């Protein structure tokens, strides 16, 4: 389930990046969220 959401967000981010999207702030926030997601996944933390 988590991987499905991750893939959907990644695809939407790429579409927005190619199309110009709303602005660079959205892309920066998604990159930060992706980094946090990867860090939590590596550390092995589950749902709060």
N, C-alpha and C positions, 0 to 999 in steps of 0.2 A: 504494500500500500504506500509506504513512504517513498519507495523507488519510483512508483507511478507518478506521484506528485512531483518528485524531483525532475523526472523526464519531461513532464508537461511544462513545468516552469522554465526549464532549460530551452525547450523548443519555442515557447512564447517569448523568452528573452532574445533568442536569436532572431526571430521574426521582427521583433521590435527594434533590434539593433540594425538590421538590414533596412527596414522600412523608414527608419528615422524616429519613429515612436513619439512618445510624449516629451521626452527630454532625457538628458544625461543623468539626472538624479535617480530616475527609476532604475537605470542600469547599475549605478553605483550601489543602490540599496540591495539589488538582487545579487550582486557580487559579494557584498558583505554577508548577506543571508546564506549564500552558498558556502562561504568560508566558515561561518559558524556551524553550518550543517556538517561539513566535513570534519571539523574539529571534534564536534560531539560524537560523530560516528566513530572516529579513531579512538577517542577516549572510552568508548563503550557505554556511554550513558544512554539510558532508555527514556521513556516518557517520564515527565516529572510527577 
